[in-house]
């Protein structure tokens, strides 16, 4: 009896365990299998593919919802066509990546120049003999003598001058005036003529006076020497103000202007600087050296009886240059290994985007930026060379091959063809601008001439361009009732237009225009590839026509 009870209890326990297993474990498995749901591998930003997370959330850069990526899916392309380099935090630390903001600031530069200290050409005189005669006595008889205006330089005997002086004393009225004029022609000053009445009658010589105050730089006569009319006697220069003359080259001309301060030093006067202003820039360029002369005026005081700055000294100068506030980036941030100047912009989350710059003037520490970055962008200043190396690898191994430019596109377009392209570009730009502003009425108005301008373009470019059939097919616009259908039609038209015109743009055959690309068009327009391009003209800011105000700045410029 006891054995029988034991068997019954054991069987009940086994049945209970079986029921628990079937009702607790099995239903869960069946629920999972029935649901058919897949677990995401990770979540990724469609706009900024390098932003990933293992949980749902929003992009830390643009704020968009992260898109789930499941097993078997590739996710969004992180290469950015080779324009974006993604680094881990460890890599950023190893490379010592550092960034600074692009800012608007005054651009300063110190231009170091070399030149010659010359005298003031407007205060340089050569004295010549007015009449034939003999030098009886020299009052100044060595080069370097300091003289003042009106100071006697020599006693001069001339029979003709002596005769004219005697006639002046003897005559009166108009005859005296005529004789005074003849004495002026023979070299006497008005004061000397007025003093002839007091001149001793037995005096045989007249004095040669200094016309200016300055320094005697040349003496061509000696006592007892006979001279002829026109012969050089003395050369006098005013050294109280000197001219520092240096050459400025073409690349310096955007900086240099009159009024700039220049500090001049010379080995002959160590530990002293002379400061002056630029007063003249020669407008005549030297074709051989591609440079022109610049003049700086320097005061040159007397010290212990002599001028500090000597005539025709070699000297060094420092020109303090400054431009008004402009957008700048540090010089260390700019990479110039080829025809382009590039920088890398920190996009956040460990991504660095390659950007081509158009540069202007170059300062000591910063470079003016005309296009390629905007104020506030975080520009890489350290580690950028290594990032650029990685970007080159991305472009080499991940970028699609460039479109082949038709041979006929390289032969040049006629003016009629360029005019047709220009008219087409205006229509395409107006259509894109209207969609970017979410303005359906403006789009329908802008697209009215699209059929004609596109037809004219296709017809005239047939001999020199490819990919025209698709453009010809997508040129029909008859007005739309909603913005979504307008964008669908514009998408097909825009893709065909950029495919047709980009090869000509690469060959530098078209009027200037810009091409932009959006990497997530498929979220705005169903059943299309994720990337699409559109055309803009006039250099206006990028405005996405596929998303409009929802994501107006979604995209990047495609350089030719």
Secondary structure, DSSP 8 states (H G I E B T S, - for coil): -HHHHHHHHHHHHHHHHHHHHIIIIIHHHHHHHHH-----SEEE-SSSTT-EESS--B-TTT--B-EEE-TT---S-SSGGGTEEE--HHHHHHHT-EEEE-EEEEEEEEEEEEEEEEE-GGGEEEEE-SS-EEEEEES--STT-EE-TT-EEEEEE-HHHHHHHHHHHH--HHHHHHHHHHHHHTT--HHHHHGGGGS-TT---EEEE-SSSEEEEEE---TT-EE-TT-EEEEEE--SEEEEEEEEEGGGTTT--TT-EEEEE-GGGTT--EEEEEEEE-S--BTTTTEEEEEEEEE--EETTEESS-TTEEEEEEEEEEEEEEEEEEGGG-B-SSS-EEEEEEEETTEEEEEEEEEEEE-SSEEEEEES--TT-EEEEESHHHHHHHHHHHHHHHS-------GGGGS---HHHHHHHHHHHHHHHHHHHHHHTT-HHHHHHHTTTHHHHHHHHHHHHTTT-SSHHHHHHT------SSHHHHHHHHHHHHHHHHHHHHHHHHTT-S---EEEEES-GGGTSTTS-S-EEEEE-TT-----TTTGGGSTT--EEE--
